[in-house]
Amino acid sequence: MAWNNIRLPQFTFANLCRGHAALDLMLGATILYSVDLAATAFHGSSAAKELFGDDKEAERNEDKVTIRVAESAVGLMLVDIGILLSVISTSTSEEFQKLTCQCALGIHGLMIAWRLMYQRHVEAVRKDIVSQICTDTLFASTWGLFLYKLMKK
């Protein structure tokens, strides 16, 4: 296949979706199968211990069980989003690509709002807020730049 026959927006959109899908699948699987490892990697060992506690202690404390269930739900959601983005990456419709970019921007905007409104009240993960917001902004900007490229066309 000659490079001059590839339409850049479709090629870029497929790679953008596949890249986000790969990240979502890896992070989601890590969270699903090893919540403790993921929490230690993302928040540090002291925050993970504060959130989850020891195994014996966690079984007795309903809050810690609720946190584990919520983290597992996040992992499952990330895996689902990764699979969905893998399927969406094959789309060639520019209108559908615009809609996908707008939805992704909305999701990342909601994640930033959630972090600012709720997650900052959780003392164990408060120190990570700035880096997580920066990461959400970076991921949103990739979708935003592609949407800008489509709108400019």
C-alpha positions as CSV (number, residue, x, y, z in Angstrom):
1,M,0.0,0.0,0.0
2,A,1.5,3.3,-1.0
3,W,1.7,6.0,1.7
4,N,0.2,8.7,-0.6
5,N,-3.0,6.6,-0.8
6,I,-3.6,6.6,3.0
7,R,-6.0,9.3,4.1
8,L,-4.2,10.8,7.1
9,P,-7.3,11.4,9.4
10,Q,-8.4,7.8,9.2
11,F,-4.9,6.5,9.7
12,T,-4.4,8.8,12.7
13,F,-7.8,8.1,14.1
14,A,-7.1,4.3,14.0
15,N,-3.7,4.8,15.8
16,L,-5.2,7.2,18.3
17,C,-7.9,4.7,19.2
18,R,-5.6,1.8,19.3
19,G,-3.1,3.6,21.6
20,H,-5.8,4.6,24.0
21,A,-7.3,1.1,23.8
22,A,-3.9,-0.5,24.7
23,L,-3.5,1.8,27.7
24,D,-7.0,1.2,28.9
25,L,-6.7,-2.6,28.5
26,M,-3.3,-2.7,30.3
27,L,-4.4,-0.5,33.2
28,G,-7.8,-2.2,33.5
29,A,-6.4,-5.7,33.6
30,T,-3.8,-4.6,36.2
31,I,-6.5,-3.1,38.4
32,L,-8.8,-6.1,37.9
33,Y,-6.3,-8.8,38.7
34,S,-4.1,-7.0,41.3
35,V,-5.9,-4.1,43.0
36,D,-3.1,-3.8,45.6
37,L,-0.4,-3.7,43.0
38,A,-2.2,-1.1,41.0
39,A,-2.9,1.1,44.0
40,T,0.7,0.8,45.1
41,A,1.9,1.8,41.6
42,F,-0.5,4.7,41.2
43,H,-0.7,6.1,44.7
44,G,2.4,4.8,46.6
45,S,2.6,2.1,49.3
46,S,1.6,4.3,52.2
47,A,-1.6,5.5,50.4
48,A,-2.4,1.9,49.3
49,K,-2.0,0.6,52.9
50,E,-4.2,3.4,54.1
51,L,-6.9,2.8,51.5
52,F,-6.9,-1.0,51.7
53,G,-5.3,-1.9,55.0
54,D,-4.1,-5.4,55.8
55,D,-6.0,-8.4,54.4
56,K,-7.3,-9.3,57.8
57,E,-8.3,-5.7,58.6
58,A,-9.9,-5.2,55.2
59,E,-12.3,-8.1,55.7
60,R,-13.8,-6.5,58.8
61,N,-14.0,-2.9,57.5
62,E,-16.9,-2.3,55.2
63,D,-15.3,1.0,53.8
64,K,-12.2,-0.9,52.6
65,V,-14.3,-3.6,51.0
66,T,-16.3,-0.9,49.2
67,I,-13.1,0.7,48.0
68,R,-11.9,-2.7,46.6
69,V,-15.2,-3.2,44.8
70,A,-15.1,0.3,43.4
71,E,-11.5,-0.2,42.2
72,S,-12.5,-3.5,40.5
73,A,-15.4,-1.7,38.8
74,V,-13.0,0.9,37.5
75,G,-10.7,-1.8,36.1
76,L,-13.7,-3.5,34.4
77,M,-14.8,-0.2,32.9
78,L,-11.3,0.5,31.6
79,V,-11.2,-3.0,29.9
80,D,-14.7,-2.3,28.4
81,I,-13.5,1.1,27.1
82,G,-10.4,-0.5,25.6
83,I,-12.4,-3.1,23.8
84,L,-14.9,-0.5,22.5
85,L,-12.0,1.7,21.3
86,S,-10.5,-1.3,19.5
87,V,-13.8,-1.7,17.6
88,I,-14.2,2.0,17.0
89,S,-10.7,2.3,15.5
90,T,-12.0,0.6,12.3
91,S,-14.5,3.4,11.5
92,T,-13.9,5.4,8.4
93,S,-16.8,7.8,8.8
94,E,-15.6,11.3,9.7
95,E,-18.9,12.2,11.4
96,F,-18.5,9.2,13.7
97,Q,-14.9,10.1,14.3
98,K,-16.0,13.6,15.3
99,L,-18.6,12.2,17.7
100,T,-16.1,9.8,19.2
101,C,-13.6,12.6,19.8
102,Q,-16.3,14.8,21.4
103,C,-17.5,12.0,23.7
104,A,-13.9,11.3,24.7
105,L,-13.3,15.0,25.5
106,G,-16.5,14.9,27.6
107,I,-15.4,11.8,29.5
108,H,-12.0,13.3,30.3
109,G,-13.7,16.6,31.3
110,L,-16.0,14.6,33.7
111,M,-13.0,12.8,35.1
112,I,-11.2,16.1,35.8
113,A,-14.4,17.5,37.5
114,W,-14.8,14.3,39.6
115,R,-11.2,14.6,40.7
116,L,-11.6,18.2,41.7
117,M,-15.0,17.8,43.4
118,Y,-14.7,14.4,45.1
119,Q,-11.3,12.8,45.0
120,R,-9.5,15.8,46.6
121,H,-11.5,15.0,49.8
122,V,-9.8,11.6,50.1
123,E,-6.7,12.3,52.1
124,A,-4.9,9.1,51.0
125,V,-4.9,10.1,47.3
126,R,-5.0,13.9,47.6
127,K,-1.3,14.3,46.7
128,D,-1.8,12.6,43.4
129,I,-4.6,14.9,42.2
130,V,-2.3,17.3,40.2
131,S,-0.5,14.5,38.3
132,Q,-3.8,12.8,37.5
133,I,-5.4,16.0,36.3
134,C,-2.3,16.6,34.1
135,T,-2.6,13.1,32.7
136,D,-6.4,13.5,32.0
137,T,-5.6,16.8,30.3
138,L,-2.9,15.2,28.2
139,F,-5.2,12.4,27.1
140,A,-8.0,14.9,26.4
141,S,-5.7,17.1,24.3
142,T,-4.9,14.1,22.0
143,W,-8.6,13.8,21.2
144,G,-9.0,17.6,21.1
145,L,-6.2,18.0,18.6
146,F,-7.6,15.3,16.3
147,L,-11.0,16.9,16.6
148,Y,-9.5,20.2,15.6
149,K,-7.8,18.6,12.7
150,L,-11.2,17.1,11.5
151,M,-13.1,20.4,12.0
152,K,-10.4,22.4,10.1
153,K,-10.8,20.0,7.2
